[in-house]
Amino acid sequence: ILDATFREPVWRDRAAELAASQGVAFSGLWLDVPADARYARITLRTKDVSDATPDIALSQQAVDLSKISWHVVRAGEDGPAA
């Protein structure tokens, strides 16, 4: 399991390439959370190992989900994924 923002396509590609080079299956999942919820979750963290910051949360808004080839999961919402 690789856990990161993977905002840039090159990093998503490298994750898939890493799996292929090791001969293992790869399933890319993009967890999408509404911006206000994402920001709130990050600002409430204390003593957390994540390097996520409010600025990173805001920068994720710029990702065009229509260009994500991974399976998009609407985390934190009711209803089907995109």
C-alpha positions in Angstrom: 0.0 0.0 0.0 1.3 3.4 -1.0 -0.3 6.3 0.8 0.3 9.8 -0.6 -1.5 12.6 -2.4 -0.2 11.5 -5.9 -1.3 14.9 -7.2 1.2 14.8 -10.1 0.6 12.3 -12.9 4.2 11.3 -12.9 3.9 9.9 -9.3 0.8 8.0 -10.2 2.6 6.5 -13.2 5.6 5.6 -11.1 3.4 3.8 -8.6 2.0 1.6 -11.3 5.5 1.1 -12.8 6.8 0.0 -9.4 4.1 -2.7 -9.1 4.7 -3.9 -12.6 8.5 -4.1 -12.1 7.9 -6.3 -9.0 5.3 -8.5 -10.9 2.5 -7.6 -8.5 -1.0 -6.4 -9.3 -1.8 -2.7 -9.0 -5.1 -1.0 -8.3 -4.9 2.8 -8.0 -7.5 4.4 -5.8 -8.0 8.1 -5.6 -9.9 9.0 -2.4 -11.8 12.3 -3.0 -13.1 14.2 -0.1 -14.9 17.6 -0.3 -12.4 20.4 0.1 -13.9 21.8 3.4 -13.9 18.4 5.0 -10.3 17.6 3.9 -9.1 20.9 5.2 -10.9 20.5 8.5 -9.6 16.9 9.0 -6.0 18.1 8.5 -6.2 21.1 10.8 -7.7 18.9 13.6 -4.8 16.4 13.5 -2.4 16.3 16.5 0.6 14.0 17.0 0.0 12.5 13.5 2.6 10.9 11.4 1.2 12.4 8.2 3.0 15.2 6.5 -0.2 16.7 5.2 -0.7 20.4 5.8 -3.7 22.7 5.2 -1.8 24.0 2.1 -1.5 20.5 0.7 -5.2 20.0 1.3 -6.0 23.1 -0.6 -3.6 22.2 -3.5 -5.5 19.0 -4.0 -8.5 21.0 -5.2 -6.5 21.8 -8.4 -6.4 18.1 -9.4 -8.6 17.5 -12.4 -10.5 14.2 -11.5 -11.4 13.7 -15.2 -7.7 13.1 -15.9 -7.2 10.5 -13.1 -7.1 7.0 -14.5 -7.4 5.5 -11.1 -10.7 4.5 -9.5 -12.1 7.6 -7.8 -13.8 6.9 -4.5 -16.0 9.6 -3.0 -14.7 9.3 0.6 -16.8 11.0 3.2 -19.9 11.3 1.1 -22.9 9.1 0.4 -23.5 7.9 -3.1 -21.6 6.2 -5.9 -18.0 6.9 -6.9 -17.3 8.8 -10.1 
